[in-house]
Amino acid sequence: SQALLNEHQAFYVLPDAGNKIYLTFDEGYELGYTPQILDILQANNVKATFFITGHYLKSQPDLVKRMVNEGHMVANHTWNHPNLAKVTPEKLRDEISILETEFNTLTGTNMPRYIRPPEGAYSETSLKLTSELGYKTVFWSLAFHDWDPNNQPGRDYSYQYVLDHIHPGAVILLHAVSESNTEALN
């Protein structure tokens, strides 16, 4: 419920944002599109938030550093991408803190205190624990089936879907493994 989200610093839309929208990418692994996405964002002077996993940080350190250096927010998507509604409190804390520590070591900067729960899975307990760790939980108000590299809807679909569903304060969830999304950003 909205009250539960408010109580634990979680949100899926930013209603007081005026006409701003928030572009977010989930990064679990790399398929070669992120450099192009970063080029497009830079060319258009657009900042985004990238939610990364431990696998992404370890396998793509140069891209993570580039995101930070180009002024994007790089935030927590957990170390191993587990369902946070089903892990123990200790495991949840480890999933967040290990990524935070490794990010700090790699970039020399502190990870911003925003988390996107893998698959959007949460419980009242997971929201409470992440809030106690000082994190805001970021869901989304606009998303579509874009995460399967073998089932891409195409550039026009991606572009039109976002246009048809955009709203003030939207938090848009895109996956950087999507060829369609990369092409639609251009």
C-alpha positions as a Markdown table, in Angstrom:
| # | Residue | x | y | z |
|---|---|---|---|---|
| 1 | Ser | 0.0 | 0.0 | 0.0 |
| 2 | Gln | 1.0 | 3.6 | -0.4 |
| 3 | Ala | 1.2 | 4.1 | 3.4 |
| 4 | Leu | 3.6 | 1.1 | 3.7 |
| 5 | Leu | 5.8 | 2.6 | 0.9 |
| 6 | Asn | 5.7 | 6.0 | 2.5 |
| 7 | Glu | 6.6 | 4.6 | 5.9 |
| 8 | His | 9.7 | 2.9 | 4.7 |
| 9 | Gln | 11.0 | 5.5 | 2.2 |
| 10 | Ala | 9.9 | 3.6 | -0.9 |
| 11 | Phe | 8.4 | 5.0 | -4.1 |
| 12 | Tyr | 7.5 | 4.2 | -7.7 |
| 13 | Val | 6.7 | 7.7 | -8.9 |
| 14 | Leu | 7.7 | 11.2 | -7.8 |
| 15 | Pro | 4.4 | 13.2 | -7.8 |
| 16 | Asp | 6.0 | 16.6 | -6.9 |
| 17 | Ala | 8.5 | 16.4 | -9.8 |
| 18 | Gly | 6.6 | 18.7 | -12.2 |
| 19 | Asn | 7.3 | 17.5 | -15.7 |
| 20 | Lys | 10.5 | 15.7 | -14.8 |
| 21 | Ile | 10.8 | 12.0 | -15.5 |
| 22 | Tyr | 13.4 | 9.6 | -14.2 |
| 23 | Leu | 15.3 | 7.3 | -16.5 |
| 24 | Thr | 16.5 | 4.1 | -14.7 |
| 25 | Phe | 18.4 | 1.1 | -16.1 |
| 26 | Asp | 18.8 | -2.2 | -14.4 |
| 27 | Glu | 22.3 | -3.7 | -15.0 |
| 28 | Gly | 22.7 | -7.4 | -14.1 |
| 29 | Tyr | 25.0 | -8.3 | -17.0 |
| 30 | Glu | 26.3 | -6.6 | -20.1 |
| 31 | Leu | 25.4 | -7.4 | -23.7 |
| 32 | Gly | 27.4 | -4.5 | -25.3 |
| 33 | Tyr | 24.7 | -1.8 | -25.4 |
| 34 | Thr | 25.6 | 0.2 | -22.3 |
| 35 | Pro | 28.5 | 2.1 | -24.0 |
| 36 | Gln | 26.1 | 3.2 | -26.7 |
| 37 | Ile | 23.4 | 4.1 | -24.1 |
| 38 | Leu | 26.0 | 6.2 | -22.2 |
| 39 | Asp | 27.1 | 7.9 | -25.5 |
| 40 | Ile | 23.4 | 8.8 | -26.3 |
| 41 | Leu | 22.8 | 10.1 | -22.8 |
| 42 | Gln | 26.0 | 12.2 | -22.9 |
| 43 | Ala | 25.2 | 13.6 | -26.3 |
| 44 | Asn | 21.8 | 14.7 | -25.1 |
| 45 | Asn | 23.0 | 15.9 | -21.6 |
| 46 | Val | 20.7 | 13.5 | -19.8 |
| 47 | Lys | 21.5 | 11.9 | -16.5 |
| 48 | Ala | 20.1 | 8.5 | -15.6 |
| 49 | Thr | 20.3 | 6.1 | -12.6 |
| 50 | Phe | 21.9 | 2.7 | -13.2 |
| 51 | Phe | 21.0 | 0.0 | -10.6 |
| 52 | Ile | 23.9 | -2.5 | -10.7 |
| 53 | Thr | 24.5 | -6.0 | -9.3 |
| 54 | Gly | 27.7 | -7.4 | -7.9 |
| 55 | His | 28.2 | -9.4 | -11.1 |
| 56 | Tyr | 28.0 | -6.2 | -13.2 |
| 57 | Leu | 30.4 | -4.4 | -10.9 |
| 58 | Lys | 32.9 | -7.2 | -11.1 |
| 59 | Ser | 32.6 | -7.9 | -14.8 |
| 60 | Gln | 32.3 | -4.3 | -16.0 |
| 61 | Pro | 34.4 | -2.1 | -13.7 |
| 62 | Asp | 35.3 | 0.4 | -16.5 |
| 63 | Leu | 31.6 | 0.9 | -17.4 |
| 64 | Val | 30.7 | 1.5 | -13.7 |
| 65 | Lys | 33.5 | 4.0 | -13.4 |
| 66 | Arg | 32.4 | 5.7 | -16.7 |
| 67 | Met | 28.8 | 6.0 | -15.3 |
| 68 | Val | 30.1 | 7.7 | -12.2 |
| 69 | Asn | 32.5 | 9.9 | -14.1 |
| 70 | Glu | 29.8 | 11.1 | -16.5 |
| 71 | Gly | 27.6 | 12.2 | -13.6 |
| 72 | His | 25.0 | 9.3 | -13.5 |
| 73 | Met | 23.8 | 7.9 | -10.3 |
| 74 | Val | 24.9 | 4.3 | -9.8 |
| 75 | Ala | 22.8 | 2.6 | -7.1 |
| 76 | Asn | 22.3 | -0.7 | -5.4 |
| 77 | His | 20.6 | -3.7 | -7.1 |
| 78 | Thr | 22.2 | -6.2 | -4.6 |
| 79 | Trp | 25.2 | -8.3 | -4.9 |
| 80 | Asn | 23.6 | -11.6 | -6.1 |
| 81 | His | 20.1 | -10.4 | -7.3 |
| 82 | Pro | 18.1 | -12.5 | -4.8 |
| 83 | Asn | 14.4 | -12.1 | -4.0 |
| 84 | Leu | 14.5 | -9.7 | -1.0 |
| 85 | Ala | 11.1 | -10.9 | 0.2 |
| 86 | Lys | 12.5 | -14.4 | 0.8 |
| 87 | Val | 16.0 | -13.8 | 2.3 |
| 88 | Thr | 17.0 | -13.6 | 5.9 |
| 89 | Pro | 17.6 | -10.2 | 7.5 |
| 90 | Glu | 21.4 | -11.0 | 7.6 |
| 91 | Lys | 21.5 | -12.0 | 4.0 |
| 92 | Leu | 19.6 | -8.9 | 3.0 |
| 93 | Arg | 22.1 | -6.7 | 4.8 |
| 94 | Asp | 25.0 | -8.6 | 3.3 |
| 95 | Glu | 23.6 | -8.2 | -0.3 |
| 96 | Ile | 23.4 | -4.5 | 0.2 |
| 97 | Ser | 26.6 | -3.8 | 2.1 |
| 98 | Ile | 28.9 | -6.0 | 0.1 |
| 99 | Leu | 27.9 | -4.2 | -3.1 |
| 100 | Glu | 28.3 | -0.8 | -1.3 |
| 101 | Thr | 31.8 | -1.7 | -0.1 |
| 102 | Glu | 33.0 | -3.0 | -3.5 |
| 103 | Phe | 31.6 | 0.0 | -5.3 |
| 104 | Asn | 33.4 | 2.3 | -2.9 |
| 105 | Thr | 36.6 | 0.4 | -3.4 |
| 106 | Leu | 36.3 | 0.5 | -7.2 |
| 107 | Thr | 35.2 | 4.1 | -7.6 |
| 108 | Gly | 36.5 | 5.9 | -4.5 |
| 109 | Thr | 33.0 | 7.3 | -4.0 |
| 110 | Asn | 30.2 | 6.3 | -1.7 |
| 111 | Met | 27.2 | 4.5 | -3.3 |
| 112 | Pro | 24.1 | 6.7 | -3.2 |
| 113 | Arg | 21.5 | 5.2 | -0.8 |
| 114 | Tyr | 19.0 | 4.0 | -3.3 |
| 115 | Ile | 18.1 | 0.4 | -4.0 |
| 116 | Arg | 15.9 | -1.4 | -6.5 |
| 117 | Pro | 14.8 | -4.8 | -5.2 |
| 118 | Pro | 15.5 | -7.5 | -7.8 |
| 119 | Glu | 12.3 | -8.3 | -9.8 |
| 120 | Gly | 10.5 | -5.7 | -7.6 |
| 121 | Ala | 10.1 | -8.3 | -4.9 |
| 122 | Tyr | 9.7 | -7.0 | -1.4 |
| 123 | Ser | 8.0 | -7.6 | 1.9 |
| 124 | Glu | 7.2 | -5.3 | 4.8 |
| 125 | Thr | 10.3 | -6.7 | 6.5 |
| 126 | Ser | 12.6 | -6.0 | 3.5 |
| 127 | Leu | 11.3 | -2.5 | 3.2 |
| 128 | Lys | 11.9 | -1.9 | 6.9 |
| 129 | Leu | 15.4 | -3.3 | 6.8 |
| 130 | Thr | 16.5 | -1.3 | 3.8 |
| 131 | Ser | 15.0 | 1.8 | 5.3 |
| 132 | Glu | 16.9 | 1.2 | 8.5 |
| 133 | Leu | 20.1 | 0.9 | 6.5 |
| 134 | Gly | 19.4 | 4.4 | 5.2 |
| 135 | Tyr | 18.2 | 3.4 | 1.7 |
| 136 | Lys | 15.2 | 4.6 | -0.3 |
| 137 | Thr | 13.6 | 1.8 | -2.3 |
| 138 | Val | 13.0 | 2.7 | -5.9 |
| 139 | Phe | 10.3 | 0.8 | -7.8 |
| 140 | Trp | 8.9 | 2.1 | -11.2 |
| 141 | Ser | 5.7 | 3.5 | -12.7 |
| 142 | Leu | 6.5 | 2.6 | -16.3 |
| 143 | Ala | 8.0 | -0.6 | -17.6 |
| 144 | Phe | 7.5 | -3.2 | -20.3 |
| 145 | His | 8.8 | -6.6 | -21.3 |
| 146 | Asp | 12.3 | -5.6 | -22.4 |
| 147 | Trp | 14.6 | -7.8 | -20.4 |
| 148 | Asp | 14.8 | -10.8 | -22.7 |
| 149 | Pro | 17.5 | -10.3 | -25.3 |
| 150 | Asn | 15.8 | -13.0 | -27.5 |
| 151 | Asn | 12.4 | -11.4 | -27.4 |
| 152 | Gln | 12.8 | -7.7 | -28.2 |
| 153 | Pro | 9.7 | -5.6 | -29.1 |
| 154 | Gly | 11.6 | -3.3 | -31.5 |
| 155 | Arg | 12.6 | 0.3 | -31.6 |
| 156 | Asp | 9.2 | 1.7 | -32.5 |
| 157 | Tyr | 7.4 | -0.3 | -29.9 |
| 158 | Ser | 9.7 | 0.8 | -27.1 |
| 159 | Tyr | 9.6 | 4.4 | -28.2 |
| 160 | Gln | 5.8 | 4.5 | -28.6 |
| 161 | Tyr | 5.1 | 2.6 | -25.4 |
| 162 | Val | 7.0 | 5.1 | -23.3 |
| 163 | Leu | 5.4 | 8.0 | -25.1 |
| 164 | Asp | 1.9 | 6.5 | -24.6 |
| 165 | His | 2.4 | 5.9 | -20.9 |
| 166 | Ile | 4.6 | 8.8 | -19.8 |
| 167 | His | 3.4 | 10.9 | -16.9 |
| 168 | Pro | 4.9 | 13.6 | -14.7 |
| 169 | Gly | 7.2 | 12.1 | -12.1 |
| 170 | Ala | 7.5 | 8.8 | -14.0 |
| 171 | Val | 10.2 | 6.4 | -12.9 |
| 172 | Ile | 10.9 | 4.5 | -16.1 |
| 173 | Leu | 12.5 | 1.1 | -15.8 |
| 174 | Leu | 14.6 | 0.0 | -18.8 |
| 175 | His | 17.0 | -2.9 | -19.1 |
| 176 | Ala | 20.3 | -2.2 | -20.7 |
| 177 | Val | 20.4 | -5.6 | -22.4 |
| 178 | Ser | 17.6 | -4.4 | -24.7 |
| 179 | Glu | 18.6 | -3.6 | -28.2 |
| 180 | Ser | 15.1 | -2.1 | -28.7 |
| 181 | Asn | 15.6 | 0.4 | -25.9 |
| 182 | Thr | 19.1 | 1.4 | -27.1 |
| 183 | Glu | 17.8 | 2.1 | -30.6 |
| 184 | Ala | 14.7 | 4.0 | -29.2 |
| 185 | Leu | 16.9 | 6.3 | -27.2 |
| 186 | Asn | 18.6 | 7.6 | -30.3 |
